[in-house]
Amino acid sequence: MRSFYHYMMRYRGNQQADDEKQLAEWMFEDHSFPKQSTSYHELSNYLELNIPFSNALVVFDQLFDHYQAEEN
């Protein structure tokens, strides 16, 4: 199973500036982000402590659901 970070890199470079792209760009730039993790709790806790923008957790929850559906 690939990591959530790897899954999110598909959103980098999108032509439209949306929340998915913003989260992916932030994850790429954050050198402390748990890039090998597949754990919802580990990633969610990290985002809660380092929230990059106001609705990042909502965006994360939606994208994590898509990630799990695609990876399983």
N, C-alpha and C positions, 0 to 999 in steps of 0.2 A: 504494500500500500504506500503510495507516495504521500508526502507530508502536505499539510494544509497550505503551507507557504508555497510549495511547488504548484499546487492547484491554483493559488491566487495569482501567480505570475502571468497567467493568461489575460488578466485585466490591465496589466501595465501597458502603456502605450496606446490605450484606446483613444480614438479620435475625440470622443465626447468626454468632457470632464464630469464624471459622475462619482457617486460615493464609492462604488466598487473600485474604480481606478484610484481614487484618493487613498483608500485603505491599502491597496496593493502597493502603491508608491511609498506609503509610510512604512509598510512592512519591509520593503526592499532597503530603505534608507536606515532603518533602525537595526544597528548591528547587534543589539541584545535580544532581538526577537527570537523566540524559540523555533528556529527554522526547520528543525527535524521532527517537530511534534505532530502527532495525529490526535492528540487528546483535547477534547472540547474543554474540559475543566482547566487544564494547563493554559491553553490559549485564552480562554475567557478571563481567567484570573489576571493574566499578563495585560490584557487590554483594559481591564477595570483599573489597574494600577497606573497605566500609561496611556490613557484614552487620547487618541490623536485628534478627534473632532466629536462634536456633540452626539451624533447618532451612530457612531462607529460600532457600538455594541449591537444595535438593531441590524445594521448591515452585516456584521459578523455572523449573527445568529442565522440570518437568511442564507448567507453564502455557505455556512457550515452545513446546513441541511442539504444544499445542492451537492456539496462536496461528498457527504456521506452517501447520498443516493448514487452518485457517479462511481464512487470507489467500491461500493458493495455490490 
